[in-house]
Amino acid sequence: MWIYILVFFTTFFFMEFMAWFSHKYIMHGFLWSLHADHHKKDHDSWFERNDAFFIFYAVVSISFFLLWRYDIFTLGLAVGLGIFAYGWTYFLVHDIFIHQRFKWFRNANNFYAKAVRRAHKMHHKHIGKEDGECFGMLLVPFKYFKK
């Protein structure tokens, strides 16, 4: 039982690295065409081309569920749930709290929440694919915790 819990949390925390890596080298790299509308909206739709990245990670998560379901990979459920939990957390923090795609959590009332918003604001300061900073989501550089 402990191995499943360990794999779940390891996967969840590994996804922060994956988010940083895919954001810096894929979204701001060869798939900028999908991510650009997130930095500079060029359409009237509520959906962004950038949302394709959520779909990709959802497919990866579902794939691990299926590997577990069909007895191909015993830890597939723990990995799939870890990816899903990170995706849900990313959605809550990034899309709802920071970008207010839904008007639920409007106020940054604590130290961490304010730092997350500051770091993401610095990331969006650059509307092009070059010269970016703060590519992660949950792990915020210390300098953004200062008042």
C-alpha atoms as an extended CHARMM CRD file, in Angstrom:
* protein
*
       147  EXT
         1         1  MET       CA              0.0000000000        0.0000000000        0.0000000000  PROA      1               0.0000000000
         2         2  TRP       CA              2.7940000000        2.4390000000        0.8810000000  PROA      2               0.0000000000
         3         3  ILE       CA              4.3710000000        2.0030000000       -2.5480000000  PROA      3               0.0000000000
         4         4  TYR       CA              1.2030000000        3.3160000000       -4.1970000000  PROA      4               0.0000000000
         5         5  ILE       CA              1.1410000000        6.3800000000       -1.9400000000  PROA      5               0.0000000000
         6         6  LEU       CA              4.8400000000        6.9820000000       -2.5750000000  PROA      6               0.0000000000
         7         7  VAL       CA              4.3800000000        6.6330000000       -6.3470000000  PROA      7               0.0000000000
         8         8  PHE       CA              1.3610000000        8.9700000000       -6.2660000000  PROA      8               0.0000000000
         9         9  PHE       CA              3.2590000000       11.7540000000       -4.4480000000  PROA      9               0.0000000000
        10        10  THR       CA              6.4360000000       11.1940000000       -6.4590000000  PROA      10              0.0000000000
        11        11  THR       CA              4.4330000000       11.4980000000       -9.6790000000  PROA      11              0.0000000000
        12        12  PHE       CA              2.6410000000       14.6180000000       -8.4180000000  PROA      12              0.0000000000
        13        13  PHE       CA              5.9160000000       16.3720000000       -7.5580000000  PROA      13              0.0000000000
        14        14  PHE       CA              7.6110000000       15.1320000000      -10.7490000000  PROA      14              0.0000000000
        15        15  MET       CA              4.8210000000       16.7920000000      -12.7160000000  PROA      15              0.0000000000
        16        16  GLU       CA              5.9960000000       20.1900000000      -11.4400000000  PROA      16              0.0000000000
        17        17  PHE       CA              9.3020000000       19.4860000000      -13.1840000000  PROA      17              0.0000000000
        18        18  MET       CA              7.4150000000       18.2700000000      -16.2770000000  PROA      18              0.0000000000
        19        19  ALA       CA              5.3120000000       21.4520000000      -16.2670000000  PROA      19              0.0000000000
        20        20  TRP       CA              8.4390000000       23.5900000000      -16.0370000000  PROA      20              0.0000000000
        21        21  PHE       CA             10.2660000000       21.5890000000      -18.7170000000  PROA      21              0.0000000000
        22        22  SER       CA              7.3690000000       21.4120000000      -21.1800000000  PROA      22              0.0000000000
        23        23  HSD       CA              6.5400000000       25.0800000000      -20.6010000000  PROA      23              0.0000000000
        24        24  LYS       CA             10.0990000000       26.2830000000      -21.1530000000  PROA      24              0.0000000000
        25        25  TYR       CA             11.2610000000       23.9720000000      -23.9500000000  PROA      25              0.0000000000
        26        26  ILE       CA              8.0740000000       22.8570000000      -25.6960000000  PROA      26              0.0000000000
        27        27  MET       CA              5.4820000000       25.6130000000      -25.2200000000  PROA      27              0.0000000000
        28        28  HSD       CA              8.0780000000       28.3630000000      -25.6060000000  PROA      28              0.0000000000
        29        29  GLY       CA              9.8670000000       26.2400000000      -28.1930000000  PROA      29              0.0000000000
        30        30  PHE       CA              8.5980000000       24.2400000000      -31.1410000000  PROA      30              0.0000000000
        31        31  LEU       CA              4.9140000000       24.3480000000      -30.0470000000  PROA      31              0.0000000000
        32        32  TRP       CA              4.8000000000       28.0980000000      -29.4840000000  PROA      32              0.0000000000
        33        33  SER       CA              2.0340000000       28.2100000000      -32.1060000000  PROA      33              0.0000000000
        34        34  LEU       CA             -0.2490000000       26.4680000000      -29.5750000000  PROA      34              0.0000000000
        35        35  HSD       CA              0.9090000000       28.4930000000      -26.5710000000  PROA      35              0.0000000000
        36        36  ALA       CA              1.1420000000       32.0010000000      -28.0760000000  PROA      36              0.0000000000
        37        37  ASP       CA             -2.5500000000       32.7750000000      -27.6350000000  PROA      37              0.0000000000
        38        38  HSD       CA             -2.1010000000       32.3130000000      -23.8990000000  PROA      38              0.0000000000
        39        39  HSD       CA              0.3310000000       35.2510000000      -23.8080000000  PROA      39              0.0000000000
        40        40  LYS       CA             -1.4460000000       37.4170000000      -26.3580000000  PROA      40              0.0000000000
        41        41  LYS       CA             -5.0530000000       36.5900000000      -27.0980000000  PROA      41              0.0000000000
        42        42  ASP       CA             -5.7070000000       36.6760000000      -30.8400000000  PROA      42              0.0000000000
        43        43  HSD       CA             -9.2690000000       35.3170000000      -30.9140000000  PROA      43              0.0000000000
        44        44  ASP       CA            -12.7050000000       35.7710000000      -29.3290000000  PROA      44              0.0000000000
        45        45  SER       CA            -13.1320000000       32.2340000000      -28.0120000000  PROA      45              0.0000000000
        46        46  TRP       CA            -13.0720000000       31.3390000000      -24.3100000000  PROA      46              0.0000000000
        47        47  PHE       CA            -10.9320000000       28.3420000000      -25.2650000000  PROA      47              0.0000000000
        48        48  GLU       CA             -7.2780000000       28.7930000000      -26.1450000000  PROA      48              0.0000000000
        49        49  ARG       CA             -5.0910000000       26.7070000000      -28.4240000000  PROA      49              0.0000000000
        50        50  ASN       CA             -2.9590000000       26.4340000000      -25.3040000000  PROA      50              0.0000000000
        51        51  ASP       CA             -5.6550000000       24.1750000000      -23.7890000000  PROA      51              0.0000000000
        52        52  ALA       CA             -4.3260000000       21.3990000000      -26.0290000000  PROA      52              0.0000000000
        53        53  PHE       CA             -1.6030000000       20.8430000000      -23.4350000000  PROA      53              0.0000000000
        54        54  PHE       CA             -4.2450000000       19.9830000000      -20.8170000000  PROA      54              0.0000000000
        55        55  ILE       CA             -5.7130000000       17.4750000000      -23.2460000000  PROA      55              0.0000000000
        56        56  PHE       CA             -2.2980000000       15.9230000000      -23.8410000000  PROA      56              0.0000000000
        57        57  TYR       CA             -1.6410000000       15.3670000000      -20.1300000000  PROA      57              0.0000000000
        58        58  ALA       CA             -5.2010000000       14.0800000000      -19.6450000000  PROA      58              0.0000000000
        59        59  VAL       CA             -4.5350000000       11.4480000000      -22.3240000000  PROA      59              0.0000000000
        60        60  VAL       CA             -1.2750000000       10.4940000000      -20.5990000000  PROA      60              0.0000000000
        61        61  SER       CA             -3.1010000000       10.1540000000      -17.2660000000  PROA      61              0.0000000000
        62        62  ILE       CA             -5.9020000000        8.0710000000      -18.8060000000  PROA      62              0.0000000000
        63        63  SER       CA             -3.2930000000        5.8700000000      -20.4790000000  PROA      63              0.0000000000
        64        64  PHE       CA             -1.8230000000        5.0020000000      -17.0730000000  PROA      64              0.0000000000
        65        65  PHE       CA             -5.3300000000        4.2060000000      -15.7670000000  PROA      65              0.0000000000
        66        66  LEU       CA             -5.7950000000        1.8190000000      -18.6900000000  PROA      66              0.0000000000
        67        67  LEU       CA             -2.3950000000        0.2110000000      -18.1520000000  PROA      67              0.0000000000
        68        68  TRP       CA             -3.4620000000       -0.4720000000      -14.5640000000  PROA      68              0.0000000000
        69        69  ARG       CA             -6.9820000000       -1.5960000000      -15.5220000000  PROA      69              0.0000000000
        70        70  TYR       CA             -5.7180000000       -4.1930000000      -17.9840000000  PROA      70              0.0000000000
        71        71  ASP       CA             -3.0130000000       -5.4730000000      -15.5880000000  PROA      71              0.0000000000
        72        72  ILE       CA             -0.1510000000       -4.2100000000      -17.7360000000  PROA      72              0.0000000000
        73        73  PHE       CA              1.3600000000       -1.8580000000      -15.1450000000  PROA      73              0.0000000000
        74        74  THR       CA              0.4690000000       -2.3980000000      -11.4870000000  PROA      74              0.0000000000
        75        75  LEU       CA              1.4120000000        1.1300000000      -10.4380000000  PROA      75              0.0000000000
        76        76  GLY       CA             -0.4950000000        2.6960000000      -13.3350000000  PROA      76              0.0000000000
        77        77  LEU       CA             -3.3490000000        3.8180000000      -11.0850000000  PROA      77              0.0000000000
        78        78  ALA       CA             -0.9900000000        5.6380000000       -8.7140000000  PROA      78              0.0000000000
        79        79  VAL       CA              0.8360000000        7.3160000000      -11.6120000000  PROA      79              0.0000000000
        80        80  GLY       CA             -2.4050000000        8.2210000000      -13.3980000000  PROA      80              0.0000000000
        81        81  LEU       CA             -3.8800000000        9.6780000000      -10.2100000000  PROA      81              0.0000000000
        82        82  GLY       CA             -0.6680000000       11.6280000000       -9.5360000000  PROA      82              0.0000000000
        83        83  ILE       CA             -0.8210000000       13.1840000000      -13.0150000000  PROA      83              0.0000000000
        84        84  PHE       CA             -4.5440000000       13.8520000000      -12.6170000000  PROA      84              0.0000000000
        85        85  ALA       CA             -4.0760000000       15.4660000000       -9.1820000000  PROA      85              0.0000000000
        86        86  TYR       CA             -1.3190000000       17.7190000000      -10.5050000000  PROA      86              0.0000000000
        87        87  GLY       CA             -3.4400000000       18.6500000000      -13.5260000000  PROA      87              0.0000000000
        88        88  TRP       CA             -6.3730000000       19.5270000000      -11.2780000000  PROA      88              0.0000000000
        89        89  THR       CA             -4.0910000000       21.5700000000       -9.0010000000  PROA      89              0.0000000000
        90        90  TYR       CA             -2.5480000000       23.3200000000      -12.0110000000  PROA      90              0.0000000000
        91        91  PHE       CA             -6.0250000000       24.1110000000      -13.3290000000  PROA      91              0.0000000000
        92        92  LEU       CA             -7.1310000000       25.5440000000       -9.9710000000  PROA      92              0.0000000000
        93        93  VAL       CA             -3.9870000000       27.6260000000       -9.5080000000  PROA      93              0.0000000000
        94        94  HSD       CA             -3.2980000000       28.7060000000      -13.0860000000  PROA      94              0.0000000000
        95        95  ASP       CA             -6.6350000000       28.9540000000      -14.8440000000  PROA      95              0.0000000000
        96        96  ILE       CA             -8.9210000000       29.8000000000      -11.9520000000  PROA      96              0.0000000000
        97        97  PHE       CA             -6.8020000000       31.6200000000       -9.3610000000  PROA      97              0.0000000000
        98        98  ILE       CA             -4.2910000000       33.4340000000      -11.5790000000  PROA      98              0.0000000000
        99        99  HSD       CA             -6.0670000000       33.9830000000      -14.8970000000  PROA      99              0.0000000000
       100       100  GLN       CA             -9.6100000000       34.0830000000      -13.4910000000  PROA      100             0.0000000000
       101       101  ARG       CA            -11.1310000000       32.0020000000      -16.2960000000  PROA      101             0.0000000000
       102       102  PHE       CA            -13.7580000000       31.2740000000      -13.6600000000  PROA      102             0.0000000000
       103       103  LYS       CA            -14.3830000000       33.9580000000      -11.0460000000  PROA      103             0.0000000000
       104       104  TRP       CA            -13.9520000000       31.7740000000       -7.9530000000  PROA      104             0.0000000000
       105       105  PHE       CA            -10.7750000000       32.6400000000       -6.0400000000  PROA      105             0.0000000000
       106       106  ARG       CA            -10.2480000000       36.3250000000       -6.6100000000  PROA      106             0.0000000000
       107       107  ASN       CA             -8.1190000000       37.3950000000       -3.6560000000  PROA      107             0.0000000000
       108       108  ALA       CA             -4.5200000000       36.5210000000       -2.9050000000  PROA      108             0.0000000000
       109       109  ASN       CA             -4.6960000000       36.7370000000        0.8580000000  PROA      109             0.0000000000
       110       110  ASN       CA             -1.6500000000       34.7750000000        1.8910000000  PROA      110             0.0000000000
       111       111  PHE       CA              2.0940000000       34.8840000000        1.4300000000  PROA      111             0.0000000000
       112       112  TYR       CA              2.2930000000       31.9360000000       -0.9860000000  PROA      112             0.0000000000
       113       113  ALA       CA             -0.6620000000       32.9710000000       -3.1580000000  PROA      113             0.0000000000
       114       114  LYS       CA              0.7750000000       36.4520000000       -3.6350000000  PROA      114             0.0000000000
       115       115  ALA       CA              4.1620000000       34.9990000000       -4.6120000000  PROA      115             0.0000000000
       116       116  VAL       CA              2.5470000000       32.6630000000       -7.1640000000  PROA      116             0.0000000000
       117       117  ARG       CA              0.7090000000       35.5950000000       -8.7380000000  PROA      117             0.0000000000
       118       118  ARG       CA              3.8520000000       37.7610000000       -8.8080000000  PROA      118             0.0000000000
       119       119  ALA       CA              5.9240000000       35.0430000000      -10.4570000000  PROA      119             0.0000000000
       120       120  HSD       CA              3.2750000000       34.3490000000      -13.0730000000  PROA      120             0.0000000000
       121       121  LYS       CA              2.8700000000       38.0440000000      -13.7650000000  PROA      121             0.0000000000
       122       122  MET       CA              6.6030000000       38.2060000000      -14.4640000000  PROA      122             0.0000000000
       123       123  HSD       CA              6.2440000000       35.2850000000      -16.8380000000  PROA      123             0.0000000000
       124       124  HSD       CA              3.4890000000       37.0600000000      -18.7730000000  PROA      124             0.0000000000
       125       125  LYS       CA              5.4930000000       40.2790000000      -18.8970000000  PROA      125             0.0000000000
       126       126  HSD       CA              7.0650000000       38.7560000000      -22.0110000000  PROA      126             0.0000000000
       127       127  ILE       CA              4.5130000000       38.2850000000      -24.7890000000  PROA      127             0.0000000000
       128       128  GLY       CA              6.9860000000       36.6010000000      -27.1280000000  PROA      128             0.0000000000
       129       129  LYS       CA              8.4990000000       33.1660000000      -26.8110000000  PROA      129             0.0000000000
       130       130  GLU       CA             11.9760000000       34.4500000000      -25.9040000000  PROA      130             0.0000000000
       131       131  ASP       CA             13.2780000000       35.9760000000      -22.6750000000  PROA      131             0.0000000000
       132       132  GLY       CA             10.7620000000       34.2000000000      -20.4690000000  PROA      132             0.0000000000
       133       133  GLU       CA             11.1020000000       33.4570000000      -16.7640000000  PROA      133             0.0000000000
       134       134  CYS       CA              9.1680000000       31.5460000000      -14.0830000000  PROA      134             0.0000000000
       135       135  PHE       CA              8.0840000000       28.5730000000      -16.1560000000  PROA      135             0.0000000000
       136       136  GLY       CA              6.9430000000       26.4150000000      -13.2420000000  PROA      136             0.0000000000
       137       137  MET       CA              3.7140000000       26.7720000000      -11.3270000000  PROA      137             0.0000000000
       138       138  LEU       CA              3.7720000000       25.5750000000       -7.7320000000  PROA      138             0.0000000000
       139       139  LEU       CA              7.4430000000       26.0450000000       -6.8550000000  PROA      139             0.0000000000
       140       140  VAL       CA              8.0340000000       29.7750000000       -6.8450000000  PROA      140             0.0000000000
       141       141  PRO       CA             11.5090000000       31.3880000000       -6.7040000000  PROA      141             0.0000000000
       142       142  PHE       CA             12.2140000000       32.9710000000       -3.3150000000  PROA      142             0.0000000000
       143       143  LYS       CA             12.5120000000       36.4790000000       -4.7430000000  PROA      143             0.0000000000
       144       144  TYR       CA              8.7260000000       36.5490000000       -5.3550000000  PROA      144             0.0000000000
       145       145  PHE       CA              8.0010000000       36.0540000000       -1.6600000000  PROA      145             0.0000000000
       146       146  LYS       CA              9.4170000000       39.4830000000       -0.8480000000  PROA      146             0.0000000000
       147       147  LYS       CA              6.9550000000       42.3050000000       -0.3760000000  PROA      147             0.0000000000
